[in-house]
């Protein structure tokens, strides 16, 4: 019983190092995914606006 006393004062929701590391990796993955979605939407808009320009129709002439 005496050897279990330190456990009484520990927080029950204390995270292990592995749990913190996994949570950090998950957060980084979400940040990356969000940035990629924003970049993808931006590029879609750029392609639409550039393909609507009159000089961008047809094949690119070779030199």
N, CA, C and O atoms as a DFTB+ gen file, in Angstrom:
252 C
 N C O
     1  1       0.817      -1.191       0.000
     2  2       0.000       0.000       0.000
     3  2       0.868       1.265       0.000
     4  3       0.573       2.212      -0.728
     5  1       1.908       1.288       0.788
     6  2       2.774       2.460       0.855
     7  2       3.471       2.686      -0.477
     8  3       3.679       3.833      -0.874
     9  1       3.833       1.625      -1.170
    10  2       4.514       1.790      -2.458
    11  2       3.594       2.380      -3.529
    12  3       4.082       2.870      -4.547
    13  1       2.289       2.344      -3.324
    14  2       1.335       2.900      -4.287
    15  2       0.974       4.353      -3.991
    16  3       0.223       4.953      -4.760
    17  1       1.472       4.930      -2.922
    18  2       1.132       6.302      -2.556
    19  2       1.476       7.329      -3.638
    20  3       0.663       8.224      -3.869
    21  1       2.617       7.258      -4.310
    22  2       2.895       8.251      -5.356
    23  2       1.843       8.262      -6.463
    24  3       1.594       9.308      -7.062
    25  1       1.232       7.137      -6.740
    26  2       0.211       7.072      -7.781
    27  2      -1.031       7.870      -7.415
    28  3      -1.756       8.324      -8.299
    29  1      -1.283       8.045      -6.128
    30  2      -2.446       8.812      -5.682
    31  2      -2.320      10.267      -6.121
    32  3      -3.315      10.902      -6.468
    33  1      -1.102      10.791      -6.106
    34  2      -0.886      12.192      -6.411
    35  2      -0.625      12.462      -7.891
    36  3      -0.540      13.620      -8.301
    37  1      -0.501      11.431      -8.678
    38  2      -0.313      11.620     -10.112
    39  2      -1.650      11.934     -10.763
    40  3      -2.701      11.467     -10.322
    41  1      -1.591      12.720     -11.804
    42  2      -2.815      13.018     -12.537
    43  2      -3.213      11.790     -13.340
    44  3      -2.362      11.166     -13.975
    45  1      -4.494      11.433     -13.323
    46  2      -4.927      10.241     -14.060
    47  2      -4.853      10.424     -15.572
    48  3      -4.747       9.440     -16.305
    49  1      -4.907      11.664     -16.049
    50  2      -4.858      11.905     -17.489
    51  2      -3.455      12.278     -17.969
    52  3      -3.303      12.856     -19.045
    53  1      -2.462      11.960     -17.201
    54  2      -1.078      12.251     -17.569
    55  2      -0.709      11.434     -18.807
    56  3      -0.864      10.213     -18.828
    57  1      -0.227      12.115     -19.820
    58  2       0.086      11.449     -21.083
    59  2       1.510      10.912     -21.075
    60  3       2.416      11.498     -20.482
    61  1       1.677       9.805     -21.736
    62  2       3.014       9.247     -21.875
    63  2       3.741       9.985     -22.992
    64  3       3.127      10.709     -23.776
    65  1       5.021       9.799     -23.054
    66  2       5.826      10.439     -24.104
    67  2       5.374       9.976     -25.484
    68  3       5.321      10.779     -26.416
    69  1       5.049       8.703     -25.626
    70  2       4.579       8.181     -26.913
    71  2       3.261       8.828     -27.323
    72  3       3.059       9.141     -28.496
    73  1       2.368       9.026     -26.364
    74  2       1.083       9.661     -26.670
    75  2       1.281      11.109     -27.100
    76  3       0.635      11.576     -28.039
    77  1       2.170      11.816     -26.416
    78  2       2.451      13.204     -26.798
    79  2       3.082      13.280     -28.178
    80  3       2.753      14.159     -28.975
    81  1       3.986      12.359     -28.453
    82  2       4.653      12.333     -29.750
    83  2       3.645      12.035     -30.863
    84  3       3.679      12.668     -31.918
    85  1       2.758      11.081     -30.631
    86  2       1.737      10.744     -31.621
    87  2       0.794      11.920     -31.840
    88  3       0.388      12.190     -32.971
    89  1       0.447      12.612     -30.780
    90  2      -0.428      13.774     -30.894
    91  2       0.253      14.886     -31.688
    92  3      -0.390      15.540     -32.510
    93  1       1.541      15.106     -31.452
    94  2       2.281      16.120     -32.205
    95  2       2.366      15.761     -33.682
    96  3       2.229      16.631     -34.542
    97  1       2.590      14.485     -33.983
    98  2       2.640      14.052     -35.379
    99  2       1.286      14.247     -36.047
   100  3       1.217      14.673     -37.201
   101  1       0.220      13.942     -35.338
   102  2      -1.131      14.123     -35.866
   103  2      -1.391      15.605     -36.148
   104  3      -1.927      15.951     -37.200
   105  1      -1.015      16.475     -35.213
   106  2      -1.195      17.910     -35.406
   107  2      -0.415      18.411     -36.614
   108  3      -0.932      19.206     -37.399
   109  1       0.818      17.957     -36.772
   110  2       1.629      18.361     -37.921
   111  2       1.007      17.872     -39.228
   112  3       1.011      18.592     -40.227
   113  1       0.476      16.656     -39.221
   114  2      -0.166      16.118     -40.420
   115  2      -1.392      16.950     -40.783
   116  3      -1.632      17.209     -41.962
   117  1      -2.167      17.370     -39.790
   118  2      -3.337      18.207     -40.058
   119  2      -2.928      19.571     -40.613
   120  3      -3.578      20.093     -41.519
   121  1      -1.861      20.146     -40.076
   122  2      -1.377      21.430     -40.585
   123  2      -0.936      21.296     -42.036
   124  3      -1.258      22.143     -42.869
   125  1      -0.202      20.233     -42.335
   126  2       0.270      19.999     -43.696
   127  2      -0.901      19.793     -44.640
   128  3      -0.924      20.347     -45.739
   129  1      -1.870      19.000     -44.216
   130  2      -3.046      18.749     -45.043
   131  2      -3.803      20.038     -45.316
   132  3      -4.229      20.278     -46.446
   133  1      -3.973      20.860     -44.309
   134  2      -4.657      22.136     -44.488
   135  2      -3.924      23.042     -45.463
   136  3      -4.544      23.673     -46.320
   137  1      -2.610      23.107     -45.334
   138  2      -1.817      23.934     -46.244
   139  2      -1.911      23.420     -47.673
   140  3      -1.983      24.207     -48.617
   141  1      -1.910      22.102     -47.832
   142  2      -1.998      21.522     -49.170
   143  2      -3.369      21.788     -49.796
   144  3      -3.462      22.026     -51.000
   145  1      -4.425      21.749     -48.996
   146  2      -5.764      22.043     -49.513
   147  2      -5.851      23.491     -49.988
   148  3      -6.409      23.775     -51.047
   149  1      -5.294      24.396     -49.193
   150  2      -5.309      25.812     -49.571
   151  2      -4.520      26.022     -50.854
   152  3      -4.968      26.735     -51.751
   153  1      -3.351      25.407     -50.944
   154  2      -2.525      25.533     -52.143
   155  2      -3.244      24.949     -53.358
   156  3      -3.195      25.525     -54.444
   157  1      -3.903      23.818     -53.179
   158  2      -4.628      23.174     -54.266
   159  2      -5.751      24.079     -54.782
   160  3      -5.915      24.231     -55.992
   161  1      -6.517      24.673     -53.880
   162  2      -7.595      25.577     -54.288
   163  2      -7.035      26.797     -55.013
   164  3      -7.605      27.245     -56.008
   165  1      -5.933      27.328     -54.525
   166  2      -5.305      28.475     -55.176
   167  2      -4.868      28.115     -56.594
   168  3      -5.105      28.875     -57.533
   169  1      -4.232      26.962     -56.745
   170  2      -3.761      26.551     -58.065
   171  2      -4.921      26.276     -59.013
   172  3      -4.816      26.559     -60.207
   173  1      -6.015      25.735     -58.510
   174  2      -7.197      25.516     -59.352
   175  2      -7.700      26.842     -59.910
   176  3      -8.025      26.946     -61.092
   177  1      -7.760      27.852     -59.047
   178  2      -8.223      29.170     -59.480
   179  2      -7.258      29.774     -60.496
   180  3      -7.691      30.392     -61.468
   181  1      -5.968      29.603     -60.283
   182  2      -4.972      30.135     -61.209
   183  2      -5.093      29.482     -62.582
   184  3      -5.004      30.165     -63.602
   185  1      -5.292      28.179     -62.615
   186  2      -5.415      27.468     -63.886
   187  2      -6.664      27.927     -64.615
   188  3      -6.632      28.149     -65.825
   189  1      -7.767      28.071     -63.887
   190  2      -9.011      28.528     -64.516
   191  2      -8.848      29.928     -65.093
   192  3      -9.278      30.188     -66.216
   193  1      -8.235      30.824     -64.342
   194  2      -8.103      32.198     -64.818
   195  2      -7.089      32.292     -65.956
   196  3      -7.266      33.108     -66.861
   197  1      -6.041      31.487     -65.936
   198  2      -5.056      31.553     -67.013
   199  2      -5.573      30.865     -68.272
   200  3      -5.207      31.262     -69.379
   201  1      -6.417      29.845     -68.129
   202  2      -6.950      29.184     -69.320
   203  2      -8.027      30.033     -69.970
   204  3      -8.353      29.818     -71.137
   205  1      -8.585      30.987     -69.248
   206  2      -9.583      31.880     -69.820
   207  2      -8.932      33.024     -70.594
   208  3      -9.616      33.714     -71.350
   209  1      -7.648      33.238     -70.426
   210  2      -6.941      34.305     -71.132
   211  2      -6.814      33.945     -72.606
   212  3      -6.567      32.784     -72.931
   213  1      -6.976      34.915     -73.508
   214  2      -6.939      34.611     -74.949
   215  2      -5.576      34.137     -75.450
   216  3      -5.521      33.421     -76.449
   217  1      -4.499      34.500     -74.808
   218  2      -3.173      34.118     -75.275
   219  2      -2.779      32.706     -74.861
   220  3      -1.721      32.223     -75.263
   221  1      -3.585      32.054     -74.087
   222  2      -3.219      30.753     -73.541
   223  2      -3.928      29.600     -74.241
   224  3      -3.954      28.489     -73.712
   225  1      -4.494      29.834     -75.395
   226  2      -5.192      28.751     -76.082
   227  2      -4.272      28.107     -77.093
   228  3      -3.395      28.761     -77.657
   229  1      -4.469      26.848     -77.315
   230  2      -3.686      26.133     -78.315
   231  2      -2.347      25.679     -77.784
   232  3      -1.981      25.978     -76.647
   233  1      -1.612      24.950     -78.619
   234  2      -0.310      24.430     -78.195
   235  2       0.726      25.545     -78.084
   236  3       0.613      26.590     -78.724
   237  1       1.714      25.300     -77.275
   238  2       2.806      26.254     -77.099
   239  2       3.764      26.090     -78.273
   240  3       4.227      24.980     -78.535
   241  1       4.072      27.180     -78.987
   242  2       4.983      27.064     -80.135
   243  2       6.398      26.715     -79.684
   244  3       6.877      27.211     -78.664
   245  1       7.051      25.869     -80.444
   246  2       8.428      25.504     -80.125
   247  2       9.379      26.383     -80.915
   248  3       9.042      26.841     -82.007
   249  1      10.539      26.619     -80.384
   250  2      11.537      27.477     -81.059
   251  2      12.309      26.724     -82.091
   252  3      13.182      27.294     -82.747
